[in-house]
Each structure stands twice: as C-alpha cells, then as structure tokens.
Amino acid sequence: MVATLLIRSTVCYSLATSSHSPANGRWFPKKSRLDGVGISHCWCSKKSPRYPRCLTSKNSPDDDDDDVFERHYARFVKFRSSPHNAPHIKKVFLLSDLHCDYAPNREWLRHICSSEAKIDEATNIDFNKTMILVAGDVSHDLTILRWTFQLLKRTFGEVAFVPGNHELWLDKKRKIDKNDAPMKSNCTGDEEVDDELIFSNGQGDGCNDSIEKLEKILQICVEEDVRIGPVKVGCHETHPDYIQAHSIHHNATTNYGVWVIPILSFHHTSFDTEPHIDTTAWKGIPSARRVVADYRRTKWPQPLSLHDDSVAKFFDGLNEVILNLDNLLPNEHAGWAAPILTFSHFLPRIELMPEKRYLSIPTLHSCVGSIFLESRLRNIGRLFGIDEYGSYGSEVSLHENVNSGKGVDHLHAFGHSHLSWDAVIEGIRYVHVPLAYPKEWEQRRRSLEIGSMKGAVREKRFPVCIWSNDNEQCDTLSNHCGNGFPKDWLGGWWSKYYSIMDRQPHRNNELAPWVAQRFRKLPKGVVSDFDHSKVEMEHKLQHPSHWAASGQWYDRNKSK
C-alpha cells in the first residue's frame, strides 16, 4: 500500500509469553501496548466457545472492547476449519501487493499464468505442484479480487491469501467509463482471459463497514478454494538431512515439509516507536492521516477506530477464531512437525522499514505494522519449540542463518511497504516480494528487485520461490537449506543497507536528498549525505557471499 516509500532500531515493546495447559485449557498470547496498558493474559477453557474471550478485570477499560470483539468474532467462526494437507506441493512462491486495479499488473499476472498446460516448458515447473502465497493488496474491488483468485487457481496447485488494507476499502457504486467493458461475473478454465474479464462492473461491494467487507472477502476465498488457514505442504517422505538436524528435539519420524500459516493483521499508530522528524528543522511534512487513504476509505463500527490500537487488536484476536493452531502442535502431532512459514500483509517490526529520513512521506511508520503481529509470530514459534534463534538447534549468526545449510526454521513473509527485503532478526527470517505499482518499477526499480522479481523487462519477472522440496532433483540440498528455505540471500536493497549500517532514528533533523527536495528546509534542517555506490561497495566488502549467492538459488531452482 505504501507506494512512494524509500528503509532496524531497538523496539521497545515486550514479546509475549504463553504456555499450554492440555489438562484444563490453554493460555492465549499476551498482548501489551507500549505503555504497558492493554490486555493481559487470556485463558480459554476447553468448555468455552471456539473463539476466546479476553479475561481482564471488571474495571478494565478493555471490557467493552472485548464484548464488541466477541460479537463480531461470532461472524467469523464459520471460517475455522481443520488444517489442510497438501503433500503434492513441491515449491512455494511468494508475491504481495499485486494491485490488479492497474492494467500493467493485470497484464503481467496474465503473462505468468498464460501456460495452457500445467507444465511450463521454459522453466520445467510443474505448476500443479506449486503453491503461491498472496500477501494482500490485490484490489478493493471484489470482482477483480475474485478474478485474480480464479486466474491463480487455474495455474498454481494451491493459493493462500491474507487481505491487506486495500481489500478493506469500501467500494461504492460508481459510474464506469464508457470505454471500459464490464467484467464478466465468472472465469472458467476453458475461456480466454482477456481485458473484458478485468474491468470493474462498478456495482460496489454493498458493505456498511470494513468488517462486513472482510467477511465477504473470506467467503470469496472459501468459494474459490483459496486457503485462509494453516496448510501443511510437502511430501510425506522423511528427509534424512532434516531428521539429522532436528532429531534431538523430535523423537518421532519427521515429515519433510513446511507449515504455511496465514496471519491476519492491521496497522496501528503506536507501532511507530521512533522519533518523529523535527518540525523545527523541516516544514510541510503531512501527517499520515492526511495522506493515507485507509483513514478515509475504511469504516469501522464503534468503538473500533484507526486512531487507536483497537482495529489492530481486533484483527490479531481474529486469528484465534480462524486458525486451528491446536492441531499444529508438534508434541501432539509429531508426524506433522515441520518448519513454519507464516505470512501477513503488514510489517511485524519497525526494523523492516527504512528510517523516516529516507521516506518520501516520513510519517508513514504509523500505518505500516503491528506489534501484536510480532508477538503472535513469536508465540507460534514457541508452540513449535523453535528457540529465540529461530531454529530447533543451537545459536547461529544472522549470516550463518541465511548462507549455510543450518538455516532458520521460521520464515515470515510480509507485504505493504513496496520495498523488497530479506533479513534475519532475532531468529526469524523476514522476506518481502512486492509487485507494487507500475510507476514504481520505472522510478525506483532497485528498491523493488529481489530474487526472480528483477530486471527491466516486466515479462521476465517471476514470483520468488521461498521454499522447495523437489526430491526428484538429485541435488536438492545444493539450492536450499535442509528445511527447504533458500540458503542464499535473495536481495533487497534496503535490507542490504541495514546489514552494514546501524539504524539511527535519532537523526531526526535530517532528510535524504530525494526526500529533502519535497519539503521546506528550516535553519536546523540537514540534508543527509547519501551515496548509493558507497553502500554497494561496503556491502560487497563485508558480505561477499551475498554477491556470489544472490539470485543463484532462484535461477537454479527455477530451471529445474
């Protein structure tokens, strides 16, 4: 969603802890705000409904919110189901921020899904055995959203999805340009996919608020067989390297696969924990509420509001309603133990964005992520027995994690920022693969390129493979770690920058040259000295393995 962004710090929130009590019930994740205000531990008895009620003191200001949450949660219980098993999947691809409202993006999507046969002769990828994760921001138009799902389902063996902020924009009935043909209501596997299929019909979504819109979106996912809950992908065969790496912690025979877990989230203002740009140094910087369309185009029933944490808390709690996480626990289902691949639309950590001085709109940090999301990721990791270093084994460094066969056992994919990323922070590997807006590829291609999503020629870009278990290939492990995640650094200009530079948010009287030209400089203002070539050179000296490896995993894997 953040279209014109150009982005690590100590985050001052506490990561929640949880425990599991199989005898009496279970503890749900602790949620805490930056000030220590918020919901404490939540406990749900086995006799309680399938969605949790947050147990706080009677005098807690959150009591009313909990009642509202519970009323709305009841509408989503129907989407809860047992985890899906997809043993035929050999590869998992990632893409976010498709923005199919734009014709060039639709053309590109049509191109990658154009093969009539399910085996692409050029890449030799059997698409029946692939899965694609769509990390939000496809379209606010439900007809375009359905068309996108149908197109992807015709090509990929499995499709999983989490909604972004654009999906939740209310779409009112509107007039259609006379040059635009109406969109057909359905798309079958036999008909030609042409422009007729991808114009809006202008009828709107008919929703009163964004929660009703979310319900319709998830219903479309169910109707189109798009996964919104946990999926175990990969073959049932035991992989010897994986067993050797994890046998200490898993006595039972371990299947070589991965858990794919979509996580719902929404942004909130208190996610931004870093100093604002000094208003005595620069003038004319607009507030996020002024420039971000979410504040105008989404609507929430009281007391939910984007002006506090309530919407973000609601979405985080909704994961307890829809995800059947109890069935994922390795201790109870040891035969299904596997690494985990979670994905969301929003950012779980502020370190996954450049500092404010590098953003063309420096106030956007307040509407890009959720601290509740990061807490949930850590708790899911603990449920799987993954330690603070992101693996079942011993501590390894960031660069050992990414560039050795040891690897991390938790990869989280995200979207929203339109800035490609690949970095390991406190044991979780974070990856962002945006399609973004067409103009962004013209204006700042370097900050978007990652893995196979690169190059000046649009048709040569391809969604990035982030997990592979193609046991039919004799050199399977030469291309990825024993857990299936890529062993090589994928790219991402800003994640490269922060691999060699410390985060310095206190430099809040400075703006980068490309940002400074947009605003009025006052006497205290400083234009930062920024040389892209120096960053490239320093990164090459500090991390030569990145340069030798970047992109090769995908080139090799895609050719198999």
Protein Blocks (a to p, Z undefined) as FASTA:
>chain_A
ZZmbccddddfbdcddddddfklmccddddddfkopacddddddfkbcfbdcddddfklc
klmmmmmmmmmmmmmmmmgccddddfkbmbdcddehklpmbmklmmmmmmmmmpmbfcdf
klopafklgccddeejibfclklmmmmmmmmmmmmmbdcddddfklmpccddddddfklc
cddfbdcfkbccdfklmccehlonoiabfklmmmmmmmmmmmnopafbdcdeddfbdcfk
lmmmmmmmmmbacddddddddddddddfklpmcdcddfklbghiacfklmmmklmmgccd
dfbdfkbmklmmmmmmmmmmmpcfklmpmklmmmlgccdddddfbdfbfklpccfklpfb
lklmmmmbcfklmmmmmmmmmmnopafkopabdcddfklmmmmmnopabdcddehjopac
dddeehiacddddfbjfklmmmmmmlmggcjlgcjblklpccddfbdcdfkbmklmmmbc
fkopafbdfbjjklmmmmmbccdfklmmbccfklmmmpccdfklccddddfklmmmmmmm
mmmmlmmmgoklmmmmmmZZ
